[in-house]
Structures are given as C-alpha cells and as structure tokens.
C-alpha cells in the first residue's frame, strides 16, 4: 500500500492535490472509499476488505485527529502487504 499525507499551512494547495489524486483514480476506474465518522468505515476494516475487481483501491482518510495512534501504527506496519493507496488528508 502506498501512503500519502497531505498536510500543511496551504490548505488550498492540499485540497487541489487531493482532487487531482481522486480524478486520476476515477480515470483508472479505481474504487474510492472515504474513511471518516460519517462513512461509518473503520480504518482497519476498510483497508483490509478485498474487492476482487479493484486492483488499486483509493482510501481517503480525513480527520486524522479522530483516528487512534494504534490504528495508524497498525496500517503503517502492514503497508507492504496491503493493496491500494491511502491518502491521509488533514487540514491545517
């Protein structure tokens, strides 16, 4: 799994970069899954669920503060064995 972190003072630039990543994923027919409180998906559940038709799913994690450090450590520790791309987007 590839992991990208979009964070910094220039939130407009970070949002534009996120939109570009999402657009590229759509062009490649990848599934896009938002991971946040509203979606109801847990980080671990989302990135370990397999879809037979997706070769490179895109996971977008927002509200980094609301994710426990243990879950982040778990994801980073398994990035070599998981498929897809995880984009961690944190405003500010």
MDAnalysis code that builds the backbone (N, CA, C; Angstrom):
import MDAnalysis as mda
import numpy as np

u = mda.Universe.empty(276, n_residues=92, atom_resindex=np.repeat(np.arange(92), 3), trajectory=True)
u.add_TopologyAttr("name", ["N", "CA", "C"] * 92)
u.add_TopologyAttr("resid", np.arange(1, 93))
u.add_TopologyAttr("resname", ["UNK", "UNK", "UNK", "UNK", "UNK", "UNK", "UNK", "UNK", "UNK", "UNK", "UNK", "UNK", "UNK", "UNK", "UNK", "UNK", "UNK", "UNK", "UNK", "UNK", "UNK", "UNK", "UNK", "UNK", "UNK", "UNK", "UNK", "UNK", "UNK", "UNK", "UNK", "UNK", "UNK", "UNK", "UNK", "UNK", "UNK", "UNK", "UNK", "UNK", "UNK", "UNK", "UNK", "UNK", "UNK", "UNK", "UNK", "UNK", "UNK", "UNK", "UNK", "UNK", "UNK", "UNK", "UNK", "UNK", "UNK", "UNK", "UNK", "UNK", "UNK", "UNK", "UNK", "UNK", "UNK", "UNK", "UNK", "UNK", "UNK", "UNK", "UNK", "UNK", "UNK", "UNK", "UNK", "UNK", "UNK", "UNK", "UNK", "UNK", "UNK", "UNK", "UNK", "UNK", "UNK", "UNK", "UNK", "UNK", "UNK", "UNK", "UNK", "UNK"])
u.atoms.positions = np.array([
    [0.841, -1.171, 0.000],
    [0.000, 0.000, 0.000],
    [0.884, 1.231, 0.000],
    [0.524, 2.162, -0.850],
    [1.194, 3.460, -0.844],
    [0.443, 4.356, 0.120],
    [1.176, 5.141, 0.892],
    [0.556, 6.055, 1.849],
    [1.068, 7.459, 1.574],
    [0.131, 8.394, 1.389],
    [0.455, 9.800, 1.181],
    [-0.194, 10.622, 2.278],
    [0.506, 11.620, 2.766],
    [-0.025, 12.524, 3.781],
    [-0.084, 13.915, 3.178],
    [-1.291, 14.481, 3.136],
    [-1.484, 15.851, 2.666],
    [-1.789, 16.705, 3.883],
    [-0.849, 17.566, 4.236],
    [-0.974, 18.360, 5.448],
    [-0.089, 19.585, 5.302],
    [-0.511, 20.664, 5.868],
    [0.336, 21.853, 5.840],
    [-0.485, 23.125, 5.950],
    [0.224, 24.241, 5.873],
    [-0.423, 25.536, 6.024],
    [-1.242, 25.934, 4.798],
    [-0.845, 25.494, 3.627],
    [-1.538, 25.851, 2.391],
    [-2.642, 24.828, 2.118],
    [-3.793, 25.019, 2.766],
    [-4.880, 24.046, 2.644],
    [-5.469, 24.016, 1.240],
    [-5.452, 25.148, 0.539],
    [-5.970, 25.171, -0.824],
    [-5.134, 24.278, -1.733],
    [-3.830, 24.350, -1.588],
    [-2.941, 23.511, -2.393],
    [-3.141, 22.029, -2.050],
    [-3.327, 21.727, -0.764],
    [-3.554, 20.341, -0.339],
    [-4.880, 19.819, -0.896],
    [-5.925, 20.641, -0.855],
    [-7.225, 20.227, -1.404],
    [-7.139, 19.997, -2.905],
    [-6.420, 20.873, -3.598],
    [-6.251, 20.699, -5.041],
    [-5.509, 19.412, -5.356],
    [-4.508, 19.093, -4.560],
    [-3.745, 17.857, -4.764],
    [-4.634, 16.639, -4.525],
    [-5.470, 16.707, -3.498],
    [-6.407, 15.612, -3.222],
    [-7.377, 15.433, -4.386],
    [-7.888, 16.531, -4.924],
    [-8.803, 16.450, -6.064],
    [-8.119, 15.826, -7.279],
    [-6.859, 16.133, -7.479],
    [-6.103, 15.554, -8.583],
    [-5.926, 14.042, -8.405],
    [-5.626, 13.625, -7.189],
    [-5.472, 12.195, -6.894],
    [-6.786, 11.461, -7.127],
    [-7.893, 12.053, -6.682],
    [-9.217, 11.440, -6.863],
    [-9.560, 11.362, -8.354],
    [-9.282, 12.422, -9.103],
    [-9.569, 12.423, -10.538],
    [-8.774, 11.337, -11.263],
    [-7.512, 11.183, -10.893],
    [-6.686, 10.135, -11.506],
    [-7.213, 8.744, -11.165],
    [-7.683, 8.567, -9.951],
    [-8.244, 7.271, -9.542],
    [-9.516, 6.972, -10.321],
    [-10.341, 7.987, -10.529],
    [-11.579, 7.785, -11.301],
    [-11.268, 7.412, -12.741],
    [-10.264, 8.068, -13.328],
    [-9.869, 7.745, -14.703],
    [-9.390, 6.305, -14.822],
    [-8.796, 5.792, -13.752],
    [-8.278, 4.423, -13.752],
    [-9.326, 3.411, -13.299],
    [-10.556, 3.867, -13.088],
    [-11.662, 3.020, -12.631],
    [-11.383, 2.352, -11.289],
    [-10.684, 3.045, -10.419],
    [-10.432, 2.530, -9.068],
    [-11.612, 2.884, -8.170],
    [-11.859, 2.044, -7.203],
    [-12.879, 2.398, -6.222],
    [-12.281, 3.420, -5.257],
    [-13.127, 4.327, -4.801],
    [-12.692, 5.382, -3.882],
    [-13.543, 5.274, -2.634],
    [-12.895, 5.152, -1.497],
    [-13.605, 4.988, -0.239],
    [-13.132, 6.030, 0.757],
    [-14.069, 6.841, 1.228],
    [-13.771, 7.840, 2.260],
    [-13.869, 7.163, 3.626],
    [-12.878, 7.393, 4.449],
    [-12.880, 6.837, 5.797],
    [-12.988, 8.010, 6.767],
    [-14.159, 8.152, 7.375],
    [-14.386, 9.194, 8.366],
    [-15.583, 8.797, 9.223],
    [-15.935, 9.646, 10.165],
    [-17.052, 9.312, 11.054],
    [-18.364, 9.162, 10.289],
    [-18.572, 9.977, 9.272],
    [-19.819, 9.953, 8.520],
    [-19.959, 8.690, 7.683],
    [-18.860, 8.177, 7.157],
    [-18.930, 6.999, 6.292],
    [-19.206, 5.723, 7.077],
    [-18.841, 5.715, 8.355],
    [-19.059, 4.538, 9.174],
    [-18.012, 3.459, 8.998],
    [-16.992, 3.717, 8.185],
    [-15.932, 2.732, 7.961],
    [-14.818, 2.916, 8.975],
    [-14.346, 1.828, 9.486],
    [-13.188, 1.802, 10.363],
    [-11.947, 1.684, 9.473],
    [-10.850, 2.287, 9.879],
    [-9.624, 2.261, 9.082],
    [-9.190, 0.833, 8.775],
    [-9.119, -0.001, 9.792],
    [-8.677, -1.377, 9.595],
    [-9.609, -2.172, 8.710],
    [-10.908, -2.030, 8.931],
    [-11.893, -2.758, 8.127],
    [-11.829, -2.334, 6.667],
    [-11.695, -1.050, 6.446],
    [-11.725, -0.529, 5.079],
    [-10.530, -1.006, 4.262],
    [-9.345, -0.929, 4.834],
    [-8.170, -1.249, 4.022],
    [-7.891, -2.744, 3.914],
    [-8.523, -3.546, 4.760],
    [-8.320, -4.994, 4.639],
    [-9.418, -5.685, 3.853],
    [-10.517, -4.979, 3.569],
    [-11.582, -5.609, 2.785],
    [-11.117, -5.715, 1.343],
    [-11.329, -6.857, 0.749],
    [-10.879, -7.117, -0.613],
    [-12.049, -7.026, -1.577],
    [-11.792, -6.367, -2.691],
    [-12.738, -6.351, -3.782],
    [-12.033, -7.010, -4.960],
    [-12.588, -8.077, -5.456],
    [-11.927, -8.864, -6.500],
    [-11.693, -8.084, -7.786],
    [-12.473, -7.034, -8.020],
    [-12.385, -6.316, -9.281],
    [-11.495, -5.082, -9.219],
    [-11.086, -4.669, -8.042],
    [-10.248, -3.490, -7.900],
    [-8.797, -3.913, -7.722],
    [-7.954, -3.406, -8.568],
    [-6.544, -3.718, -8.429],
    [-5.838, -2.700, -7.546],
    [-6.332, -1.486, -7.504],
    [-5.669, -0.433, -6.750],
    [-6.707, 0.509, -6.134],
    [-7.391, 0.101, -5.057],
    [-8.391, 0.979, -4.457],
    [-7.744, 2.202, -3.813],
    [-8.494, 3.290, -3.762],
    [-8.036, 4.532, -3.130],
    [-8.840, 4.751, -1.862],
    [-8.139, 4.886, -0.747],
    [-8.765, 5.164, 0.541],
    [-8.384, 6.580, 0.945],
    [-9.388, 7.375, 1.320],
    [-9.134, 8.752, 1.748],
    [-9.517, 8.852, 3.209],
    [-8.538, 9.160, 4.029],
    [-8.746, 9.289, 5.468],
    [-8.737, 10.766, 5.826],
    [-9.851, 11.241, 6.347],
    [-9.961, 12.637, 6.800],
    [-10.048, 12.647, 8.321],
    [-9.863, 13.802, 8.893],
    [-9.964, 13.952, 10.349],
    [-8.982, 13.032, 11.063],
    [-7.732, 13.215, 10.766],
    [-6.664, 12.392, 11.326],
    [-6.684, 12.373, 12.852],
    [-7.100, 13.461, 13.462],
    [-7.098, 13.567, 14.919],
    [-8.026, 12.533, 15.554],
    [-9.062, 12.138, 14.832],
    [-10.050, 11.207, 15.382],
    [-9.662, 9.745, 15.216],
    [-8.522, 9.468, 14.607],
    [-8.039, 8.099, 14.439],
    [-7.012, 7.813, 15.524],
    [-7.138, 6.689, 16.179],
    [-6.213, 6.368, 17.262],
    [-4.807, 6.089, 16.731],
    [-3.795, 6.451, 17.487],
    [-2.414, 6.165, 17.062],
    [-2.166, 4.679, 16.826],
    [-2.837, 3.810, 17.592],
    [-2.665, 2.366, 17.404],
    [-3.116, 1.931, 16.016],
    [-4.237, 2.485, 15.549],
    [-4.738, 2.118, 14.221],
    [-3.800, 2.610, 13.125],
    [-3.246, 3.790, 13.308],
    [-2.289, 4.299, 12.323],
    [-1.023, 3.455, 12.305],
    [-0.528, 3.098, 13.478],
    [0.659, 2.245, 13.554],
    [0.382, 0.899, 12.900],
    [-0.805, 0.367, 13.114],
    [-1.194, -0.903, 12.512],
    [-1.146, -0.792, 10.984],
    [-1.727, 0.288, 10.437],
    [-1.759, 0.470, 8.982],
    [-0.350, 0.643, 8.421],
    [0.463, 1.459, 9.069],
    [1.824, 1.674, 8.584],
    [2.655, 0.395, 8.685],
    [2.394, -0.411, 9.691],
    [3.128, -1.661, 9.857],
    [2.784, -2.715, 8.820],
    [1.619, -2.596, 8.186],
    [1.181, -3.585, 7.200],
    [1.140, -3.036, 5.779],
    [1.734, -1.884, 5.559],
    [1.623, -1.251, 4.246],
    [2.246, -2.079, 3.127],
    [3.202, -2.913, 3.451],
    [3.844, -3.748, 2.422],
    [2.937, -4.877, 1.949],
    [1.984, -5.288, 2.764],
    [1.142, -6.436, 2.415],
    [-0.263, -6.044, 1.960],
    [-0.628, -4.780, 2.070],
    [-1.972, -4.343, 1.708],
    [-1.978, -3.700, 0.324],
    [-3.071, -3.893, -0.395],
    [-3.213, -3.310, -1.728],
    [-3.867, -1.933, -1.627],
    [-3.579, -1.097, -2.602],
    [-4.248, 0.184, -2.693],
    [-3.370, 1.353, -2.293],
    [-4.034, 2.507, -2.220],
    [-3.375, 3.753, -1.848],
    [-4.185, 4.402, -0.740],
    [-3.514, 4.824, 0.303],
    [-4.152, 5.527, 1.409],
    [-3.679, 6.970, 1.378],
    [-4.613, 7.905, 1.286],
    [-4.298, 9.323, 1.347],
    [-4.840, 9.845, 2.666],
    [-3.950, 10.359, 3.487],
    [-4.340, 10.947, 4.764],
    [-4.388, 12.454, 4.553],
    [-5.577, 13.016, 4.659],
    [-5.772, 14.446, 4.422],
    [-6.116, 15.121, 5.736],
    [-5.310, 16.081, 6.116],
    [-5.519, 16.792, 7.375],
    [-5.397, 18.277, 7.107],
    [-6.493, 18.997, 7.325],
    [-6.463, 20.441, 7.090],
    [-5.738, 21.152, 8.224],
    [-4.939, 22.126, 7.832],
    [-4.276, 22.972, 8.825],
    [-2.957, 22.577, 9.276],
])
